Amino acid sequence: MDWKERYDRMKNHYHWTDINVAEIIGNTPGSVRTVLNREDFPRWIRLAIVVFERENKIID
């Protein structure tokens, strides 16, 4: 599973949209989508995903 799929799983778990994520991090929904479509997935999102997976005992 790649980072985008893992991110989507986390978002679905919390019933979040890009709008919700943008509000949490203080950006616009468009900027969230732009960042997530880059080749290099941001480290801060990777950290959030790893914490989410460990807290929920999700192992791929």
Distance bins in CASP14 RR format, pairs under 12 A and 6 or more apart:
PFRMAT RR
TARGET T0000
AUTHOR 0000-0000-0000
RMODE 2
METHOD distances of the structure
MODEL  1
1 7 0 0 0 0 0 1 0 0 0 0 0
1 8 0 0 0 0 1 0 0 0 0 0 0
1 9 1 0 0 1 0 0 0 0 0 0 0
1 10 0 0 0 0 0 1 0 0 0 0 0
1 49 0 0 0 0 0 1 0 0 0 0 0
1 53 0 0 0 0 0 1 0 0 0 0 0
1 58 0 0 0 0 1 0 0 0 0 0 0
1 59 0 0 0 0 0 1 0 0 0 0 0
1 60 1 0 1 0 0 0 0 0 0 0 0
2 8 0 0 0 0 1 0 0 0 0 0 0
2 9 0 0 0 0 0 1 0 0 0 0 0
2 36 0 0 0 0 0 1 0 0 0 0 0
2 39 0 0 0 0 0 1 0 0 0 0 0
2 41 0 0 0 0 1 0 0 0 0 0 0
2 46 0 0 0 0 0 1 0 0 0 0 0
2 49 0 0 0 0 0 1 0 0 0 0 0
2 60 0 0 0 0 0 1 0 0 0 0 0
3 9 0 0 0 0 0 1 0 0 0 0 0
3 10 0 0 0 0 0 1 0 0 0 0 0
3 35 0 0 0 0 0 1 0 0 0 0 0
3 36 0 0 0 0 1 0 0 0 0 0 0
3 37 0 0 0 0 0 1 0 0 0 0 0
3 38 0 0 0 0 0 1 0 0 0 0 0
3 39 0 0 0 0 0 1 0 0 0 0 0
3 40 0 0 0 0 1 0 0 0 0 0 0
3 41 1 0 1 0 0 0 0 0 0 0 0
3 42 0 0 0 0 1 0 0 0 0 0 0
3 43 0 0 0 0 0 1 0 0 0 0 0
3 44 0 0 0 0 0 1 0 0 0 0 0
3 45 1 0 0 1 0 0 0 0 0 0 0
3 46 1 0 0 1 0 0 0 0 0 0 0
3 47 0 0 0 0 0 1 0 0 0 0 0
3 48 0 0 0 0 0 1 0 0 0 0 0
3 49 1 0 0 1 0 0 0 0 0 0 0
3 50 0 0 0 0 0 1 0 0 0 0 0
3 53 0 0 0 0 0 1 0 0 0 0 0
3 60 0 0 0 0 0 1 0 0 0 0 0
4 10 0 0 0 0 0 1 0 0 0 0 0
4 11 0 0 0 0 0 1 0 0 0 0 0
4 33 0 0 0 0 0 1 0 0 0 0 0
4 35 0 0 0 0 0 1 0 0 0 0 0
4 36 1 0 0 1 0 0 0 0 0 0 0
4 37 0 0 0 0 1 0 0 0 0 0 0
4 38 0 0 0 0 0 1 0 0 0 0 0
4 39 0 0 0 0 0 1 0 0 0 0 0
4 40 0 0 0 0 0 1 0 0 0 0 0
4 41 1 0 0 1 0 0 0 0 0 0 0
4 42 0 0 0 0 0 1 0 0 0 0 0
4 45 0 0 0 0 1 0 0 0 0 0 0
4 46 0 0 0 0 0 1 0 0 0 0 0
4 49 0 0 0 0 0 1 0 0 0 0 0
5 11 0 0 0 0 0 1 0 0 0 0 0
5 12 0 0 0 0 0 1 0 0 0 0 0
5 36 0 0 0 0 0 1 0 0 0 0 0
5 41 0 0 0 0 0 1 0 0 0 0 0
5 49 0 0 0 0 0 1 0 0 0 0 0
5 53 0 0 0 0 0 1 0 0 0 0 0
5 58 0 0 0 0 0 1 0 0 0 0 0
5 60 0 0 0 0 1 0 0 0 0 0 0
6 12 0 0 0 0 0 1 0 0 0 0 0
6 13 0 0 0 0 0 1 0 0 0 0 0
6 36 0 0 0 0 0 1 0 0 0 0 0
6 41 0 0 0 0 1 0 0 0 0 0 0
6 45 0 0 0 0 1 0 0 0 0 0 0
6 46 0 0 0 0 1 0 0 0 0 0 0
6 47 0 0 0 0 0 1 0 0 0 0 0
6 48 0 0 0 0 1 0 0 0 0 0 0
6 49 1 0 1 0 0 0 0 0 0 0 0
6 50 0 0 0 0 1 0 0 0 0 0 0
6 51 0 0 0 0 0 1 0 0 0 0 0
6 52 0 0 0 0 1 0 0 0 0 0 0
6 53 1 0 0 1 0 0 0 0 0 0 0
6 56 0 0 0 0 0 1 0 0 0 0 0
6 58 0 0 0 0 1 0 0 0 0 0 0
6 59 0 0 0 0 0 1 0 0 0 0 0
6 60 1 0 0 1 0 0 0 0 0 0 0
7 13 0 0 0 0 0 1 0 0 0 0 0
7 14 0 0 0 0 0 1 0 0 0 0 0
7 16 0 0 0 0 0 1 0 0 0 0 0
7 18 0 0 0 0 0 1 0 0 0 0 0
7 21 0 0 0 0 1 0 0 0 0 0 0
7 32 0 0 0 0 0 1 0 0 0 0 0
7 33 0 0 0 0 0 1 0 0 0 0 0
7 35 0 0 0 0 0 1 0 0 0 0 0
7 36 1 0 0 1 0 0 0 0 0 0 0
7 37 0 0 0 0 0 1 0 0 0 0 0
7 41 1 0 0 1 0 0 0 0 0 0 0
7 42 0 0 0 0 1 0 0 0 0 0 0
7 44 0 0 0 0 0 1 0 0 0 0 0
7 45 1 0 0 1 0 0 0 0 0 0 0
7 46 0 0 0 0 1 0 0 0 0 0 0
7 47 0 0 0 0 0 1 0 0 0 0 0
7 48 0 0 0 0 1 0 0 0 0 0 0
7 49 1 0 1 0 0 0 0 0 0 0 0
7 50 0 0 0 0 0 1 0 0 0 0 0
7 52 0 0 0 0 1 0 0 0 0 0 0
7 53 0 0 0 0 0 1 0 0 0 0 0
8 14 0 0 0 0 0 1 0 0 0 0 0
8 16 0 0 0 0 1 0 0 0 0 0 0
8 17 0 0 0 0 0 1 0 0 0 0 0
8 18 0 0 0 0 0 1 0 0 0 0 0
8 21 0 0 0 0 0 1 0 0 0 0 0
8 36 0 0 0 0 1 0 0 0 0 0 0
8 45 0 0 0 0 0 1 0 0 0 0 0
8 49 0 0 0 0 0 1 0 0 0 0 0
8 52 0 0 0 0 0 1 0 0 0 0 0
9 16 0 0 0 0 0 1 0 0 0 0 0
9 48 0 0 0 0 0 1 0 0 0 0 0
9 49 0 0 0 0 1 0 0 0 0 0 0
9 52 0 0 0 0 1 0 0 0 0 0 0
9 53 0 0 0 0 1 0 0 0 0 0 0
9 56 0 0 0 0 1 0 0 0 0 0 0
9 58 1 0 0 1 0 0 0 0 0 0 0
9 60 0 0 0 0 1 0 0 0 0 0 0
10 16 1 0 0 1 0 0 0 0 0 0 0
10 20 0 0 0 0 0 1 0 0 0 0 0
10 21 0 0 0 0 1 0 0 0 0 0 0
10 36 0 0 0 0 0 1 0 0 0 0 0
10 45 0 0 0 0 1 0 0 0 0 0 0
10 46 0 0 0 0 0 1 0 0 0 0 0
10 47 0 0 0 0 0 1 0 0 0 0 0
10 48 1 0 0 1 0 0 0 0 0 0 0
10 49 1 0 1 0 0 0 0 0 0 0 0
10 50 0 0 0 0 1 0 0 0 0 0 0
10 51 0 0 0 0 1 0 0 0 0 0 0
10 52 1 0 1 0 0 0 0 0 0 0 0
10 53 1 0 0 1 0 0 0 0 0 0 0
10 54 0 0 0 0 0 1 0 0 0 0 0
10 55 0 0 0 0 0 1 0 0 0 0 0
10 56 0 0 0 0 1 0 0 0 0 0 0
10 58 0 0 0 0 1 0 0 0 0 0 0
11 17 1 0 0 1 0 0 0 0 0 0 0
11 18 0 0 0 0 1 0 0 0 0 0 0
11 19 0 0 0 0 0 1 0 0 0 0 0
11 20 0 0 0 0 1 0 0 0 0 0 0
11 21 1 0 0 1 0 0 0 0 0 0 0
11 22 0 0 0 0 0 1 0 0 0 0 0
11 24 0 0 0 0 0 1 0 0 0 0 0
11 32 0 0 0 0 0 1 0 0 0 0 0
11 36 0 0 0 0 0 1 0 0 0 0 0
11 45 0 0 0 0 0 1 0 0 0 0 0
11 48 0 0 0 0 0 1 0 0 0 0 0
11 49 0 0 0 0 1 0 0 0 0 0 0
11 52 0 0 0 0 1 0 0 0 0 0 0
12 20 0 0 0 0 0 1 0 0 0 0 0
12 52 0 0 0 0 0 1 0 0 0 0 0
13 48 0 0 0 0 0 1 0 0 0 0 0
13 49 0 0 0 0 0 1 0 0 0 0 0
13 52 1 0 0 1 0 0 0 0 0 0 0
13 53 0 0 0 0 1 0 0 0 0 0 0
13 55 0 0 0 0 0 1 0 0 0 0 0
13 56 1 0 0 1 0 0 0 0 0 0 0
13 58 0 0 0 0 1 0 0 0 0 0 0
14 20 1 0 0 1 0 0 0 0 0 0 0
14 21 0 0 0 0 1 0 0 0 0 0 0
14 24 0 0 0 0 0 1 0 0 0 0 0
14 48 0 0 0 0 0 1 0 0 0 0 0
14 49 0 0 0 0 0 1 0 0 0 0 0
14 52 0 0 0 0 1 0 0 0 0 0 0
14 55 0 0 0 0 0 1 0 0 0 0 0
14 56 0 0 0 0 0 1 0 0 0 0 0
15 21 0 0 0 0 0 1 0 0 0 0 0
16 22 0 0 0 0 1 0 0 0 0 0 0
16 23 0 0 0 0 1 0 0 0 0 0 0
16 24 0 0 0 0 1 0 0 0 0 0 0
16 25 0 0 0 0 0 1 0 0 0 0 0
16 29 0 0 0 0 0 1 0 0 0 0 0
16 32 0 0 0 0 0 1 0 0 0 0 0
16 48 0 0 0 0 0 1 0 0 0 0 0
16 52 0 0 0 0 0 1 0 0 0 0 0
17 23 0 0 0 0 1 0 0 0 0 0 0
17 24 0 0 0 0 0 1 0 0 0 0 0
17 29 1 0 0 1 0 0 0 0 0 0 0
17 30 0 0 0 0 0 1 0 0 0 0 0
17 32 0 0 0 0 1 0 0 0 0 0 0
17 33 0 0 0 0 0 1 0 0 0 0 0
18 24 0 0 0 0 0 1 0 0 0 0 0
18 25 0 0 0 0 0 1 0 0 0 0 0
18 27 0 0 0 0 1 0 0 0 0 0 0
18 28 0 0 0 0 1 0 0 0 0 0 0
18 29 1 0 1 0 0 0 0 0 0 0 0
18 30 1 0 0 1 0 0 0 0 0 0 0
18 31 0 0 0 0 1 0 0 0 0 0 0
18 32 1 0 1 0 0 0 0 0 0 0 0
18 33 1 0 1 0 0 0 0 0 0 0 0
18 34 0 0 0 0 0 1 0 0 0 0 0
18 35 0 0 0 0 0 1 0 0 0 0 0
18 36 0 0 0 0 1 0 0 0 0 0 0
18 37 0 0 0 0 0 1 0 0 0 0 0
18 45 0 0 0 0 0 1 0 0 0 0 0
19 25 0 0 0 0 0 1 0 0 0 0 0
19 26 0 0 0 0 0 1 0 0 0 0 0
19 27 0 0 0 0 0 1 0 0 0 0 0
19 28 0 0 0 0 1 0 0 0 0 0 0
19 29 1 0 1 0 0 0 0 0 0 0 0
19 30 0 0 0 0 1 0 0 0 0 0 0
19 31 0 0 0 0 0 1 0 0 0 0 0
19 32 0 0 0 0 1 0 0 0 0 0 0
19 33 0 0 0 0 0 1 0 0 0 0 0
20 26 0 0 0 0 0 1 0 0 0 0 0
20 27 0 0 0 0 0 1 0 0 0 0 0
20 29 0 0 0 0 1 0 0 0 0 0 0
20 32 0 0 0 0 1 0 0 0 0 0 0
21 27 0 0 0 0 1 0 0 0 0 0 0
21 28 0 0 0 0 0 1 0 0 0 0 0
21 29 1 0 0 1 0 0 0 0 0 0 0
21 30 0 0 0 0 0 1 0 0 0 0 0
21 31 0 0 0 0 0 1 0 0 0 0 0
21 32 1 0 1 0 0 0 0 0 0 0 0
21 33 0 0 0 0 1 0 0 0 0 0 0
21 35 0 0 0 0 1 0 0 0 0 0 0
21 36 0 0 0 0 1 0 0 0 0 0 0
21 42 0 0 0 0 0 1 0 0 0 0 0
21 44 0 0 0 0 0 1 0 0 0 0 0
21 45 0 0 0 0 1 0 0 0 0 0 0
21 48 0 0 0 0 1 0 0 0 0 0 0
22 28 1 0 1 0 0 0 0 0 0 0 0
22 29 1 0 1 0 0 0 0 0 0 0 0
22 30 1 0 0 1 0 0 0 0 0 0 0
22 31 1 0 0 1 0 0 0 0 0 0 0
22 32 1 0 1 0 0 0 0 0 0 0 0
22 33 0 0 0 0 1 0 0 0 0 0 0
22 34 0 0 0 0 0 1 0 0 0 0 0
22 35 0 0 0 0 0 1 0 0 0 0 0
22 36 0 0 0 0 0 1 0 0 0 0 0
23 29 0 0 0 0 1 0 0 0 0 0 0
23 31 0 0 0 0 0 1 0 0 0 0 0
23 32 0 0 0 0 1 0 0 0 0 0 0
24 32 0 0 0 0 1 0 0 0 0 0 0
24 44 0 0 0 0 0 1 0 0 0 0 0
24 45 0 0 0 0 0 1 0 0 0 0 0
24 48 0 0 0 0 1 0 0 0 0 0 0
25 31 0 0 0 0 1 0 0 0 0 0 0
25 32 1 0 0 1 0 0 0 0 0 0 0
25 35 0 0 0 0 1 0 0 0 0 0 0
25 36 0 0 0 0 0 1 0 0 0 0 0
25 42 0 0 0 0 0 1 0 0 0 0 0
25 44 0 0 0 0 1 0 0 0 0 0 0
25 45 0 0 0 0 1 0 0 0 0 0 0
25 48 0 0 0 0 1 0 0 0 0 0 0
26 32 0 0 0 0 1 0 0 0 0 0 0
27 33 0 0 0 0 0 1 0 0 0 0 0
27 34 0 0 0 0 1 0 0 0 0 0 0
27 35 0 0 0 0 1 0 0 0 0 0 0
27 36 0 0 0 0 0 1 0 0 0 0 0
27 42 0 0 0 0 0 1 0 0 0 0 0
27 44 0 0 0 0 0 1 0 0 0 0 0
27 45 0 0 0 0 0 1 0 0 0 0 0
28 34 0 0 0 0 1 0 0 0 0 0 0
28 35 0 0 0 0 0 1 0 0 0 0 0
29 35 0 0 0 0 0 1 0 0 0 0 0
29 36 0 0 0 0 0 1 0 0 0 0 0
30 36 0 0 0 0 1 0 0 0 0 0 0
30 37 0 0 0 0 1 0 0 0 0 0 0
31 37 0 0 0 0 0 1 0 0 0 0 0
31 38 0 0 0 0 0 1 0 0 0 0 0
31 42 0 0 0 0 0 1 0 0 0 0 0
32 38 0 0 0 0 0 1 0 0 0 0 0
32 42 0 0 0 0 0 1 0 0 0 0 0
32 44 0 0 0 0 0 1 0 0 0 0 0
32 45 0 0 0 0 1 0 0 0 0 0 0
34 42 0 0 0 0 0 1 0 0 0 0 0
35 41 0 0 0 0 1 0 0 0 0 0 0
35 42 1 0 1 0 0 0 0 0 0 0 0
35 43 0 0 0 0 0 1 0 0 0 0 0
35 44 0 0 0 0 1 0 0 0 0 0 0
35 45 1 0 0 1 0 0 0 0 0 0 0
35 46 0 0 0 0 0 1 0 0 0 0 0
36 42 0 0 0 0 1 0 0 0 0 0 0
36 44 0 0 0 0 0 1 0 0 0 0 0
36 45 1 0 0 1 0 0 0 0 0 0 0
36 46 0 0 0 0 0 1 0 0 0 0 0
36 49 0 0 0 0 0 1 0 0 0 0 0
38 45 0 0 0 0 0 1 0 0 0 0 0
40 46 0 0 0 0 0 1 0 0 0 0 0
41 47 0 0 0 0 0 1 0 0 0 0 0
41 48 0 0 0 0 0 1 0 0 0 0 0
41 49 0 0 0 0 1 0 0 0 0 0 0
41 50 0 0 0 0 0 1 0 0 0 0 0
42 48 0 0 0 0 1 0 0 0 0 0 0
42 49 0 0 0 0 0 1 0 0 0 0 0
43 49 0 0 0 0 0 1 0 0 0 0 0
43 50 0 0 0 0 0 1 0 0 0 0 0
44 50 0 0 0 0 0 1 0 0 0 0 0
44 51 0 0 0 0 0 1 0 0 0 0 0
45 51 0 0 0 0 0 1 0 0 0 0 0
45 52 0 0 0 0 0 1 0 0 0 0 0
46 52 0 0 0 0 0 1 0 0 0 0 0
46 53 0 0 0 0 0 1 0 0 0 0 0
47 53 0 0 0 0 0 1 0 0 0 0 0
47 54 0 0 0 0 0 1 0 0 0 0 0
48 54 0 0 0 0 0 1 0 0 0 0 0
48 55 0 0 0 0 0 1 0 0 0 0 0
49 55 0 0 0 0 0 1 0 0 0 0 0
49 56 0 0 0 0 0 1 0 0 0 0 0
49 58 0 0 0 0 1 0 0 0 0 0 0
49 60 0 0 0 0 0 1 0 0 0 0 0
50 56 0 0 0 0 0 1 0 0 0 0 0
50 58 0 0 0 0 1 0 0 0 0 0 0
50 59 0 0 0 0 0 1 0 0 0 0 0
50 60 0 0 0 0 0 1 0 0 0 0 0
51 58 0 0 0 0 0 1 0 0 0 0 0
52 58 1 0 0 1 0 0 0 0 0 0 0
53 59 1 0 0 1 0 0 0 0 0 0 0
53 60 0 0 0 0 1 0 0 0 0 0 0
END
